[in-house]
Amino acid sequence: TELYGVSFFDTAQVDSWIDFTAHEIELPATLWFYPVIGYMPLNAAATEKAKADLAKSLAVVEAHLVDKTYLVGEKITLADITLASALVYPLKLVMSPAYRAAFPCLIRWFTTIVNQPQFKAVVGEVVLAEQELTAGGSAAPAPAAAAAPAAAPAGKKKDKKEKGGKKGGDQGGKKDQGGKKEKKKEEKKKEAPPAAEPAKKKEEHVLKVLDRTNPSEFINDSWKKMYSNCTTYDEAMNYFWEKFDSEGWSLWDQRYNHNDENTVLFMVSNLVSGFVQRSGEVRKWAFGVMQIVGDGPFDVCGVWLIRGDSIDPLLKANDDAEYYTWTKIPTPVSDADKAKIFEMWTSETTVGGKKVQDCKVFK
């Protein structure tokens, strides 16, 4: 299918665009349209910043597509599919014609991608937004016209002249006004300023508490560096088992509960990438590898290492974790389980006898 291009250079470019989409497009885009679909509360300042950040990122894509039909090479790749998928909801819901006007090349490219039969079979017809929707489900209000200054009441000058008839009367009025001002000043002094509410202390993360109360000799950062920089995976896994602290850390088998629905590979890859991204809260205390295997429907499975003896911190950090079955790997870890973990964490060909289609590492 050549979804990763036709050369190593193409593959590197595809990976680069996928990372760009995840970090520079998806984040501001979701902050903009999530409140519209009720996925998160509206924060007006965050929404405005998201619009500006997304515009900067789209300008990069626009410049790239000035003389290109596709992001990489001369045919559709996973880079096009990933970026177009990330832009479907923003362009359908919140990116008004005025906002889109700055990106004609991007819109031309997007229209090309979403009208491919294979794309339409999954996503359906994509109709671009005619106006920006807001969190209430209505169109964004147009800027209000500046209010005209109020007209001076008729006869105002005449009234002033009439009031200023006698000098003594003017002086008396001024004295009365002076007395009122002094009275107001005294009242303001008497009014005590409202007491400031004490700042709420941020609750300490449960795993940070565990590090303080029950320290472990296993250093997760050191393990991650070994895994990333090892000469061979045998070297890395030998290091892991030498350092592994079964009392301070636990290992968990991960299985997706709805593998029968995983029929489109790029959507499954997005599912797994999203899971990894949303687990950032426990990055200091966890490590995991997730594999996509089989020939369709695709199985999503993995093995995770986490501080403590419970998977609850990951469940609280990532709502998607509830869609997986988590099974604690018993300790001491048997040779059979060590072999399964070795395969899950290192194999690039097969896992459990099934072909590896994609792999994501949380580290």
C-alpha positions in Angstrom: 0.0 0.0 0.0 3.1 2.3 0.5 1.3 4.2 3.3 4.7 5.0 4.7 6.1 6.1 1.3 8.4 4.4 -1.1 11.8 5.1 0.6 13.4 5.4 4.0 13.4 9.2 3.5 9.7 9.1 2.8 9.1 7.0 5.9 11.0 9.6 8.0 8.9 12.4 6.5 5.7 10.5 7.2 6.7 10.0 10.9 7.6 13.7 11.1 4.2 14.8 9.9 2.5 12.3 12.2 4.4 13.8 15.2 3.7 17.3 14.0 0.0 16.5 13.8 -0.1 15.1 17.3 1.8 18.0 19.0 1.0 21.0 16.8 -2.4 20.4 15.3 -4.4 18.0 17.6 -3.7 19.9 20.8 -4.9 23.4 19.8 -7.7 21.9 17.6 -9.2 19.9 20.5 -8.9 22.8 22.9 -11.0 24.7 20.4 -13.8 22.2 19.5 -14.0 20.0 22.6 -16.1 22.7 24.5 -18.4 22.8 21.5 -19.2 19.1 21.7 -19.4 19.2 25.5 -16.2 17.2 26.1 -14.7 19.9 28.3 -15.8 23.2 29.9 -15.3 26.4 28.0 -12.3 28.6 28.8 -12.5 31.7 26.6 -8.8 32.6 27.0 -7.7 29.0 26.2 -10.0 28.9 23.2 -8.6 32.2 21.8 -5.0 31.0 22.3 -5.9 27.6 20.7 -7.2 29.5 17.6 -4.0 31.5 17.3 -1.8 28.4 17.9 -3.7 26.3 15.3 -3.4 29.1 12.7 0.4 29.2 13.2 0.6 25.4 12.7 -1.8 25.4 9.7 0.4 28.2 8.1 3.3 25.7 8.1 1.1 23.1 6.3 -0.1 25.8 3.9 3.4 26.8 2.9 4.4 23.1 2.4 1.4 22.4 0.1 1.8 25.4 -2.2 3.4 23.2 -4.8 2.4 19.8 -3.6 -0.7 17.6 -3.9 0.1 15.4 -0.9 2.3 15.8 2.2 4.8 13.2 1.2 5.5 11.9 -2.3 3.1 11.6 -5.1 0.3 9.6 -3.4 -1.6 9.5 -0.2 0.4 8.3 2.8 -0.4 7.8 6.5 0.8 11.4 7.0 -2.2 12.7 4.9 -4.6 10.3 6.6 -3.5 11.3 10.1 -3.6 15.1 9.5 -6.9 15.0 7.6 -8.5 13.0 10.4 -7.3 15.5 13.0 -8.9 18.3 11.0 -12.3 16.7 10.2 -14.1 18.0 13.3 -12.4 21.5 13.5 -13.4 22.1 9.8 -16.9 20.8 10.3 -17.7 22.6 13.5 -15.5 25.7 14.2 -13.3 26.8 11.4 -15.5 29.4 9.6 -14.9 30.5 6.0 -13.2 33.7 7.3 -10.7 31.5 9.3 -10.2 29.1 6.4 -9.5 31.9 3.9 -5.9 32.1 4.9 -5.3 28.5 4.0 -6.5 27.8 0.4 -3.8 25.2 -0.4 -4.6 23.3 2.8 -8.4 23.3 2.0 -7.7 22.1 -1.5 -5.6 19.2 -0.1 -8.1 18.4 2.6 -10.9 18.3 0.1 -8.9 15.9 -2.0 -8.2 13.5 0.9 -11.7 13.4 2.4 -13.3 12.8 -1.0 -11.3 9.6 -1.5 -13.8 6.6 -1.6 -11.8 4.8 1.2 -11.9 7.9 3.4 -15.6 8.5 2.8 -16.4 4.9 3.6 -15.2 5.5 7.1 -15.8 9.1 7.9 -18.7 9.9 5.6 -19.4 13.1 3.8 -17.4 16.1 5.3 -19.3 19.4 5.0 -17.2 22.4 5.9 -18.6 24.8 8.6 -20.6 27.7 7.3 -20.0 29.6 10.6 -18.1 29.0 13.9 -20.1 27.1 16.5 -19.7 28.0 20.1 -19.9 26.0 23.3 -23.7 26.5 23.5 -24.1 25.0 20.0 -24.9 28.4 18.4 -23.0 30.5 16.0 -20.3 32.8 17.3 -21.8 36.3 17.7 -20.7 38.9 15.2 -18.8 41.9 16.7 -21.2 44.4 18.2 -21.3 47.9 16.6 -19.9 50.6 18.8 -22.7 52.3 20.8 -23.4 55.9 19.8 -22.7 58.4 22.6 -25.9 59.5 24.4 -27.3 62.8 23.3 -27.1 65.7 25.7 -30.5 66.3 27.3 -32.3 69.3 25.8 -32.2 72.5 27.9 -29.1 71.4 29.8 -27.2 74.6 29.3 -30.2 76.6 30.2 -30.7 74.7 33.4 -27.1 75.4 34.4 -27.6 79.1 33.8 -30.8 79.1 35.9 -29.2 77.3 38.8 -26.3 79.8 38.8 -28.6 82.8 39.3 -27.2 84.0 42.6 -23.6 83.9 43.8 -24.7 83.0 47.3 -26.7 80.1 45.9 -23.7 78.7 44.0 -21.5 78.9 47.1 -24.1 77.1 49.1 -24.4 74.3 46.5 -20.6 73.9 46.4 -20.5 73.7 50.2 -23.2 71.0 50.2 -21.3 69.0 47.5 -18.1 69.3 49.5 -19.9 67.9 52.6 -21.2 64.9 50.7 -17.8 64.1 49.3 -16.2 64.2 52.8 -19.0 61.9 54.1 -18.4 59.4 51.2 -14.7 59.3 52.0 -15.4 58.5 55.7 -17.8 55.7 54.7 -15.2 54.2 52.4 -12.7 54.3 55.2 -15.1 52.5 57.5 -15.8 49.7 54.9 -13.3 47.0 55.5 -12.0 45.2 52.4 -13.3 41.6 52.0 -11.0 39.0 53.4 -9.1 37.1 50.7 -9.9 33.4 50.5 -7.0 31.2 51.5 -5.4 29.5 48.5 -6.3 25.8 48.3 -3.2 23.6 48.6 -2.8 21.3 45.6 -3.2 17.7 46.6 0.1 15.8 46.3 0.1 13.0 43.7 -0.4 9.5 45.3 2.7 8.2 43.6 4.8 11.1 44.7 3.7 10.4 48.3 4.7 6.7 47.7 8.2 7.9 46.6 8.6 9.8 49.8 7.1 7.2 52.2 8.4 4.0 50.6 11.3 4.8 48.3 12.4 2.3 45.7 15.9 1.5 44.4 14.6 1.0 40.9 15.1 4.2 38.9 12.5 4.4 36.1 14.4 7.1 34.2 17.6 5.0 34.2 15.6 2.0 32.8 14.1 4.2 30.1 17.5 5.5 29.0 18.8 1.9 28.9 15.8 0.8 26.8 16.2 3.7 24.4 20.0 3.5 24.0 20.8 -0.2 24.3 22.9 -2.0 21.7 20.6 -5.0 21.9 17.3 -5.7 23.6 18.9 -8.6 25.4 21.2 -6.1 27.1 18.3 -3.9 28.1 16.1 -6.7 29.5 19.0 -8.2 31.5 19.4 -4.7 33.1 15.7 -4.6 33.8 15.5 -7.9 35.6 18.6 -7.1 37.6 17.2 -3.8 38.8 13.4 -4.6 39.0 11.9 -4.0 42.5 8.9 -6.2 42.7 7.9 -4.7 46.1 7.9 -1.1 44.8 6.7 -1.7 41.3 4.2 -3.9 39.5 3.8 -5.3 35.9 0.4 -5.4 34.2 -0.9 -7.2 31.1 -3.2 -4.9 29.0 -5.9 -6.1 26.6 -8.3 -3.9 24.7 -12.0 -4.9 25.3 -13.3 -4.1 21.8 -10.7 -5.6 19.5 -13.6 -6.9 17.2 -14.2 -3.2 16.2 -10.6 -2.6 15.1 -11.0 -3.0 11.4 -9.2 0.1 10.0 -5.5 0.1 10.8 -4.9 3.9 10.8 -7.8 4.4 13.2 -6.4 1.8 15.6 -3.0 3.5 15.4 -4.7 6.8 16.3 -6.5 5.0 19.2 -3.2 3.7 20.6 -1.4 7.0 20.0 -4.1 8.9 21.9 -3.9 6.5 24.8 -0.2 7.0 25.1 -0.5 10.8 24.9 -3.3 11.0 27.6 -1.2 9.0 30.1 1.3 11.8 30.6 0.3 12.4 34.2 2.0 9.2 35.3 5.0 9.4 33.0 7.5 9.7 35.9 6.2 6.5 37.4 5.3 4.3 34.4 6.6 2.6 31.3 4.6 0.7 28.7 4.6 -0.8 25.2 1.4 -1.3 23.2 1.3 -3.5 20.2 -1.2 -3.7 17.3 -1.1 -7.2 15.9 -3.0 -9.4 13.5 -4.4 -9.0 10.0 -7.8 -7.5 11.0 -9.7 -7.1 13.1 -6.5 -6.0 14.9 -5.7 -6.8 18.5 -4.4 -4.1 20.8 -2.3 -5.4 23.7 0.5 -4.4 25.9 2.5 -4.7 29.1 3.0 -1.8 31.5 5.3 -1.2 34.4 3.9 1.1 37.1 5.0 2.4 40.6 3.2 0.6 43.4 1.0 -2.4 43.3 -2.1 -0.9 41.7 -3.1 0.2 38.3 -5.5 2.8 39.7 -3.1 5.8 39.1 -3.2 5.1 35.4 -7.0 4.6 35.4 -7.4 8.0 37.1 -4.9 9.7 34.8 -6.4 8.4 31.5 -10.2 7.8 31.2 -9.5 5.5 28.2 -7.8 3.0 30.5 -11.2 1.7 31.6 -11.7 0.2 28.1 -8.9 -2.2 28.7 -8.7 -5.3 30.9 -5.7 -5.1 33.2 -4.2 -8.2 34.7 -1.4 -8.1 37.3 1.6 -10.3 36.4 2.4 -12.3 39.5 5.8 -12.1 41.3 8.3 -13.5 41.4 7.9 -13.3 37.6 8.1 -16.7 36.0 10.3 -17.5 33.0 7.2 -17.9 30.8 6.0 -14.4 31.8 9.5 -13.0 31.3 9.5 -14.4 27.8 6.1 -12.8 27.1 7.3 -9.4 28.4 10.5 -9.7 26.4 8.4 -10.3 23.2 5.9 -7.5 24.0 8.6 -4.9 24.7 11.1 -5.8 22.0 9.5 -7.6 19.1 9.1 -5.8 15.8 7.8 -8.9 13.8 5.3 -11.0 15.8 3.6 -11.0 19.2 1.8 -14.1 20.3 2.1 -15.6 16.8 0.4 -12.6 15.2 2.1 -10.1 12.8 3.0 -6.7 14.4 1.3 -3.9 12.5 2.3 -0.9 14.7 3.9 -0.3 18.1 3.8 2.6 20.6 6.1 3.0 23.5 5.2 5.1 26.6 8.4 6.3 28.2 
